[in-house]
């Protein structure tokens, strides 16, 4: 059975509605959901290192090109640090998908920083602009439906979001991005 870890790290009043609907949708598709409220950075590390494996990790938080945070900023972390925690905890199954329900979570720089920090992460998905919890729920719901019910590729499932909602989401596939990732690494990190 597939599993999804839903991390409530935003703290907004509408976040429970968004995350609960994703949880219910996952159950409908036969995916076991594990939903956790993240209190602070240490709590996130503890949750990820609980020795459970997931096919999807859904992070609900405020985000930008540098990282993510909660409204009260008790949770505040760079994308690189998140990737390091995911890698060290070994909580992701092969071909698992990191779903960033964070404004600007679908930026190329975000995905590349995550890929370069953790080789275990295969896909990163998120919106390219700022969206409400209602938008996030609908868009990620379309993605999950296409992944689980229609069995389409993650990149194609992401393209279905724009067709249905006109919202711009991006799904980055580590293997497809390998050449661009190498160039990005050389430009931003100074190594090959």
C-alpha positions as CSV (number, residue, x, y, z in Angstrom):
1,X,0.0,0.0,0.0
2,X,1.3,3.5,-0.9
3,X,1.6,6.1,1.9
4,X,1.5,9.9,2.0
5,X,2.9,12.1,4.8
6,X,1.0,15.3,5.1
7,X,2.9,18.0,7.0
8,X,0.8,20.9,8.3
9,X,3.5,23.6,8.8
10,X,1.7,26.7,7.7
11,X,-0.5,27.6,10.7
12,X,-3.2,29.4,8.6
13,X,-6.8,29.0,9.6
14,X,-7.7,27.3,6.3
15,X,-4.8,24.8,6.3
16,X,-6.7,22.1,8.2
17,X,-9.4,22.1,5.4
18,X,-6.8,21.8,2.7
19,X,-4.8,19.0,4.3
20,X,-7.9,17.1,5.5
21,X,-9.3,17.0,2.0
22,X,-5.9,15.7,0.7
23,X,-6.0,13.1,3.4
24,X,-9.5,12.0,2.5
25,X,-8.7,11.9,-1.2
26,X,-5.6,9.8,-0.5
27,X,-7.8,7.3,1.4
28,X,-10.2,7.2,-1.5
29,X,-7.3,6.1,-3.8
30,X,-6.1,3.4,-1.4
31,X,-3.1,5.5,-0.1
32,X,-2.5,5.4,3.7
33,X,-2.3,9.0,4.9
34,X,-0.2,10.1,7.9
35,X,-1.1,13.7,8.9
36,X,1.2,15.6,11.3
37,X,1.1,19.1,12.6
38,X,4.6,20.5,12.7
39,X,5.3,22.7,15.8
40,X,8.9,23.7,15.0
41,X,12.1,22.6,13.1
42,X,13.0,20.0,15.7
43,X,9.5,18.5,15.5
44,X,9.8,18.3,11.7
45,X,13.1,16.4,12.1
46,X,11.5,14.0,14.6
47,X,8.5,13.4,12.3
48,X,10.7,12.6,9.3
49,X,12.9,10.3,11.3
50,X,10.1,8.1,12.6
51,X,11.3,5.2,10.4
52,X,8.3,5.1,8.1
53,X,8.5,5.2,4.3
54,X,6.4,7.3,2.1
55,X,5.6,7.6,-1.6
56,X,4.4,11.2,-1.3
57,X,5.3,13.9,1.1
58,X,2.9,16.8,1.1
59,X,4.3,20.0,2.8
60,X,1.8,22.8,3.6
61,X,3.7,26.0,4.5
62,X,4.4,29.5,3.4
63,X,7.2,29.5,0.9
64,X,9.5,31.5,-1.3
65,X,12.6,30.8,-3.4
66,X,14.8,30.4,-0.3
67,X,12.7,28.1,1.9
68,X,9.5,27.7,3.9
69,X,8.0,28.8,7.2
70,X,5.0,28.8,9.4
71,X,3.0,31.9,10.1
72,X,4.6,32.2,13.6
73,X,8.0,31.3,12.1
74,X,8.6,28.6,14.7
75,X,9.0,26.4,11.6
76,X,11.5,28.1,9.3
77,X,13.9,26.2,7.0
78,X,15.7,26.4,3.8
79,X,14.9,24.0,0.9
80,X,18.4,22.6,1.2
81,X,17.9,21.9,4.9
82,X,14.6,20.1,4.2
83,X,16.3,18.0,1.5
84,X,19.0,17.1,3.9
85,X,16.5,16.0,6.6
86,X,14.6,14.0,4.0
87,X,17.8,12.3,2.8
88,X,19.1,11.6,6.3
89,X,15.8,10.2,7.6
90,X,15.5,7.9,4.6
91,X,11.7,8.3,4.7
92,X,11.1,8.3,1.0
93,X,10.4,5.2,-1.2
94,X,12.0,5.0,-4.6
95,X,10.4,7.3,-7.1
96,X,8.6,9.2,-4.3
97,X,7.2,12.7,-4.9
98,X,7.8,15.8,-2.8
99,X,4.6,17.9,-3.1
100,X,5.2,21.5,-2.0
101,X,2.0,23.2,-1.1
102,X,3.9,26.5,-0.6
103,X,3.8,29.7,-2.7
104,X,6.6,29.5,-5.2
105,X,7.3,25.8,-4.4
106,X,7.4,25.1,-8.1
107,X,10.4,27.2,-9.0
108,X,13.2,25.6,-10.8
109,X,15.7,26.9,-8.2
110,X,13.8,25.2,-5.4
111,X,13.7,21.8,-7.2
112,X,17.4,22.0,-8.2
113,X,18.5,22.9,-4.7
114,X,16.5,20.0,-3.3
115,X,17.9,17.6,-6.0
116,X,21.5,18.7,-5.4
117,X,21.2,18.2,-1.7
118,X,19.4,14.8,-1.7
119,X,19.9,12.2,-4.5
120,X,17.0,10.1,-3.1
121,X,14.3,12.7,-4.2
122,X,13.1,11.9,-7.7
123,X,10.3,14.4,-8.2
124,X,9.5,17.9,-6.9
125,X,6.1,19.4,-7.5
126,X,4.7,22.8,-6.6
127,X,3.0,26.1,-7.7
128,X,4.9,28.8,-9.5
129,X,2.9,31.6,-7.9
130,X,1.0,32.4,-4.7
131,X,-2.2,30.5,-4.2
132,X,-4.9,30.0,-1.5
133,X,-5.4,26.8,0.4
134,X,-8.6,26.2,-1.7
135,X,-6.5,26.5,-4.9
136,X,-3.8,24.2,-3.5
137,X,-6.4,21.6,-2.5
138,X,-8.0,21.6,-6.0
139,X,-4.7,21.6,-7.9
140,X,-3.0,18.9,-5.8
141,X,-6.2,16.9,-6.0
142,X,-6.1,16.9,-9.8
143,X,-2.5,15.7,-9.6
144,X,-3.3,12.8,-7.2
145,X,-6.3,11.8,-9.3
146,X,-4.2,11.6,-12.5
147,X,-1.4,9.8,-10.7
148,X,-3.5,7.2,-8.9
149,X,-6.6,6.8,-10.9
150,X,-5.4,7.4,-14.4
151,X,-1.8,6.1,-13.8
152,X,-0.1,8.9,-15.8
153,X,3.5,10.1,-15.4
154,X,4.0,12.7,-12.7
155,X,5.0,15.4,-15.2
156,X,1.9,14.8,-17.3
157,X,-0.2,14.7,-14.1
158,X,1.1,18.1,-13.3
159,X,0.3,19.4,-16.8
160,X,-3.3,18.4,-16.1
161,X,-3.5,21.0,-13.3
162,X,-3.0,23.9,-15.8
163,X,-5.5,22.4,-18.2
164,X,-8.2,22.2,-15.5
165,X,-7.5,25.4,-13.5
166,X,-5.2,27.7,-15.5
167,X,-2.8,27.6,-12.5
168,X,0.9,27.1,-13.2
169,X,2.4,24.2,-11.4
170,X,5.7,22.6,-12.2
171,X,6.9,19.0,-11.7
172,X,10.6,18.4,-12.0
173,X,11.9,15.0,-12.7
174,X,15.5,14.4,-11.5
175,X,16.4,12.3,-14.5
176,X,14.9,14.7,-17.1
177,X,16.7,17.6,-15.5
178,X,20.1,16.0,-15.2
179,X,21.9,18.2,-17.8
180,X,20.3,21.4,-16.6
181,X,21.0,20.3,-13.0
182,X,24.7,19.8,-13.8
183,X,24.9,23.3,-15.3
184,X,23.0,24.8,-12.3
185,X,25.4,23.0,-10.0
186,X,28.4,24.5,-11.7
187,X,27.0,28.0,-11.8
188,X,25.7,28.2,-8.2
189,X,27.8,25.7,-6.3
190,X,31.1,25.9,-8.2
191,X,31.5,22.2,-8.6
192,X,30.9,19.6,-11.3
